[in-house]
């Protein structure tokens, strides 16, 4: 019963951590494009951004789940062999893990699991932001974007574009005629045609 209560306490903190990571990822991504994304984001965009990032590609979600499973398996392995000298050296030069009771050792390993998983998620979101932003910025500078989408404005005017991103209020895109990023409110757009 105590473990269920601990889990109930950790879920809101975990989601808050994911929201902060989503904000960090978006900020780093758009900073490289010289856009302060927080000025163009609603509270809903901020709350849903980590879920959107995790579900954008099934491979991303699978990799994060596998990462968590691998960390858990490693810690179970270390717990099983906690009496070995090489395990003592990994966790503490004084061998504190062996001096702990089984429950205390499990708690210590649980904290290590949470820290390792948090660090992995931090690196993951930072990597997405830095890598994605750098890739788009470089393609814009070298004019190597593929303008596969077609945008139609409410005025009836159409343009071929490269859609960088969108949120609940704005589209961020680049046109063939210009290297500068354009930001259009969703209300000004009639539709966007995506390639098959």
QUIKADA-V971796 format. One line per field, one symbol per residue. burial: 1 if it has 24 or more other C-alpha atoms within 12 Angstrom, else 0. Layout:
burial->???
This chain:
burial->0000000000000000111111111111110110101101100011011111110000000001000100110010011001000010001000001100000011011100110011011101110111011001100100001010111000000011111111100111111100001111000010010000
